[in-house]
Amino acid sequence: MTAPMTPPGRGRTASRVDARRLWSGGIATAVVAGLVALVGVLVCRWLFNIPILSPKQDGAYGDVHTTAIVLIAAAAALLATALVHLLLLSTPRPLAFFGWIVGLATVLVAILPFQTTAPLSSKVATGLLDLVIGITIGSLVSMVAARSVRRHLPGGRGYAPIDSIPTDTEL
């Protein structure tokens, strides 16, 4: 005799993505990613005297490349938010796929500076900065996405955050 995998009345529950929560978190992540990029450039140029993104004579801020990396980091956070939104709506285990995609993209971006003719210190500093930005975006967007999925409560009692409801394996 076989028994059902889930207790009676505890079958699969519907879930939905709270887009407002997801995108407000994505915008906040974009701000944080931009600030991480800016702080990273300033730390490299001021504290370690590494000419990251522009020659030393351009001062602590550098040049237009510093503004570009700040804007690119913010745009990458918004792109990651769009990606996780699409994955939440369309794939099983969306955060696992998101983690792999962001992780591999981060590694790719972190190794790209090593193909340039810049000094080794600049290559390493740029690669590490790209790695920190990628980790920041990946971790923050993942956390926001996990809190943006709502599971339907049994008995028509509305929706609750998915991590506050026991799964079938936890029952």
N, C-alpha and C positions, 0 to 999 in steps of 0.2 A: 504494500500500500504506500502510496506517495502522499506527501503533505504539501500544501501550497507553500511557496517560498516566502510569501508575506502573510501576516495575520489577516483575517477577514476585515474588510473596511480600510485596509492600509495599503492599497495598490499604488500604482504610480500616480503622482500628483502633478497637476499642471504647474508650470512656472512661467514667469514673464520677466522681461528685462525692464528695469526702471531707467529709461533713457535719460531722464532729467538728472538723476543721480550720477549715472555713468558719465555723461558729458560734462557736468559741472566738475566732477573729479578729474576728467581728462584735461579740462582747461586749467585747473589748479596744478596738475602735473606739468603742463606746458610752461607755466610760470616757474615752477621749481626747476625744470630741466634747463630753461634759459638762464636762471640764476646760477645753477651748478656750472654751466659752461662759462659764464662770466667770471665767477669766482676761480674756476680752474685756470683760466687764462691769466688772471691777475696774480694768482699764487705762483704760477710758473715764471711769469715775467718779473714780479717784484721780489719774491722771496728767493727763488732759485736762479734768477738771472738767465733763464733759458729763453731764447728768442722764438717763442712759439707763435706761429701764424704770420709773423712779420719780423723784419730786422730789428735789432736792439735799438737803433736810433729813433724808432717810432714811439718810444716811451712805454710806460706801464700798460696802457690800454692797447697799444698796437695801432692797427689801422682798420679799414673796412672789413677785413677778414674776421676780426673779433665780433663785430656786429653780425656778420653772416653766420658765424658758428652759434651765436645766441639764438638767432631766428631759426636756424636749421634745427637746433635742439628742441625748440618750442614746436616747430612744425612736425618733427618726428614724434613728439608726444601726442599730438592730435591725430597723426596718421595711425599710431599704435591704438589709440582709442577707437578709431573707425574700424580697424582690423578686429579688435576684440569684440566690438559690437556685432560685426558681421559673423564672427565665429560663435558668439553666444546665441545668435538667432538660427544658425544653420548646421552646427556640427556637434557630434557627441564629444564630451570631454574638451570643451573649448579652451580652457585654461592650460591644458597640457599642450595643445597645438600652439597656443599663443606663446607659451614659454619657449618652445623650440624655435619658433620663427624669430622671436625677439633675440634669443640667445645667439642664434647663428648670424643674424644681421649685425648684432653688436660685435661679434668676433670679426666679421668681415670688415666693418668700418674701423675697428681698432688696428687691423693689420695693414690697411691701405696706406698710412703715412710711410711705411717702410719701403714703398716703391719710389719715393721721391728722392731728390738729391740733397735734401736738407741735412744738417748735422745730426749725428746719432742722438744727441741729447734732445733735440727738437722732435725727432721721430718718436722717441720713447715717451716724451711728455705728451705729445698729441695723441698717441695710441692709448696711453693711460687715461687721458681726459675723455676720449671717446668711449672707453670701457666704462668709466664711472657714469657718464651720461646714459649709456645704454642700460646699465644696471638700475639706475634711478628710474628711468622710464618703465622698464620692465616690471620692477617690483611695485611701483606706485599704481600703474594701470592694472596690474593683476589684482592688487588689493581692492581697488575701486570696483573692478568688474565682479569680484566675488561678493561684494556687498550690494551690488546692483541687481542681482538675480533674486527674484521673489518667488517663493513657492506657495501655491494655493493651499490654504489651511483646510483641513477636513471640515465638513459640515457647513460650508459656505461662510466661514468666518473671515474671509478676506485673504490677504497675502502677508507673508512674513519673510524676513531675510532667510536665505536658504541655509545659512550655517546655524540657525537657531532651531531648526527642525531636525529630529533624528532621521537618518536615512534608514532604508529597509534593513541594512546590515547591522545597524546600531540598536534595533529593537529587540 
